Amino acid sequence: MVKGVNKNVIEINDTGSDVFERIVFYVSPNFSSLGQKRLLKETDKFTFNYKQNAKNTLRARCIRRRRRFLCLAALSVLALAAAITAIIIY
């Protein structure tokens, strides 16, 4: 329970953790004039960086897909080159 009216509170409901379901931050009166972006940037230091982890997971998935595609493309070019060489030789 928050007592008093002058408290600035930031509540994070999606922590990205299996253990913690909610994190509550009480902003110090000295820093209550900071902007919303700056305050959220400060909370990211304590919230398991779930946004960054999601980005990294998506990025890694895209990189794996790209590598897979490039490998398949290289193999198909190699197979085509082998087929053309076989046709020319015989």
Secondary structure, DSSP 4 states (H G I P E B T S, - for coil): ---SSS-EEEEES--S-SS-S-EEEEE-GGGTTS-HHHHHHHHTTTTTTHHHHHHHHHHHHHHHHHHHHHHHHHHHHHHHHHHHHHHHH-
